[in-house]
Amino acid sequence: MLITTFIMGQDNFYNPYSRYGIGDLQNTNHSLIYGLGINGGTFYDKSIINYLNPATYSVFDSSSVVINIGANAIGNILENSKQSSYKWGGGLSMVGGGFRINKFLSTAIGLVPFSNVGYKIVDSMPQFTSSSYNNVYSSHGGINQAFLGFGINITKNFSLGINFSYLFGSIYQSKCTDFDSTYFFDNRYINETFVNDFYFNAGLHYLIPMQKSNLSFSFTYAPELSIDASRTIRSELVTFGIYNDIGIDTTAESKIKGKYEFPAFYCAGISWDNKENIKIFIDGYFSKWKNFKNFGETDSLQNSFAIQSGISFIPKPNSLKNIFLRSNYIISFKYAKTYLNLRNTSLDAYTFSTSMLLPFRPIFKSVSSIGINFAYTYLGTKKNNLIAVNNFNIGISIHLKEGFYERKKYE
């Protein structure tokens, strides 16, 4: 607070490919779930709110309240065949809480990012022999998701769940023409879209206990929906300053209502664990982004799919002296065919992720923990004058689960 005069704010997200669709989807932004599978997989834990599969809420204890808070830092190195640049940012990735209502029903509520948009591209254009101008394309904003979910125990090992969500937020896009000559007025074209509508997704989780191991299956689904949105389009004359722009006059403004046509999402997962310290999982994802429409217009999108596999292990779950031996370590690899298809080139993404879950105290006393995650993603290509994005994601999350209704007894 004492040095706010000397610091400048930064965008919390930067990726030029977020220009397409609704931006960069943040469905695995939670610092721990990021490494556990595309849709949270078959992962379930009494202290983790796996909002990507609401069926997992059913594992909450009847005498405890679960609170999760997460944040992350994001760094992007952008490269093409001629140059490179670096951007960084970060922000809150999750705030949520959950508890059991009765022996059949559990609930969770929270706020997470749904998509992020952020870029700034400068295109220099010659005008006359002695002057030129720059076209500056920029954007920021995104869509947030406030959810209320319920998990239902159908049987001891089979559960269903559903999330009711409210999507809200704004996506600000602008194109500015900056002349280096005083003979012309600089101008700016603004397109700002406001999203506010309801959304939902459902999931199931099925556990098959065996003699020395468990086998788990999961499936999540979000239907194809039309999301209400409104758009303000404005043209104005501006003067560009060093730190901000000053509007001189608005030449035109209009407001319209429309819809985002979201595609359906399908995710499935399977995992095996030895009931002690090792878990292996594999997850798959598919979505028909080719059907996506933005106020009735199509975009340069294609159907997307992904596959992710990994392992989770705890060296010594019952270790009392060494916290690192009773911590949970997760390593995963992911291949994704993204919904981007530019200049007849399909853009793929490859992700390596590693996570660590450190318990506060010995695991038989408390399952409250701190999650730390690091992930690296390579997206895009340098071919056809496109951009390759090297993304570094560092996340931290706190998972609190304490028995507020327990009465201590000494014997």
Helices and strands as residue ranges (DSSP letters): G 4-6, G 16-19, E 24-25, G 33-35, G 54-59, E 65-79, E 84-100, E 105-128, E 131-153, E 158-179, E 186-209, E 214-222, E 225-240, E 245-262, E 265-273, E 278-287, G 289-291, E 293-294, E 304-313, E 328-342, E 345-359, E 369-380, G 383-385, E 388-402
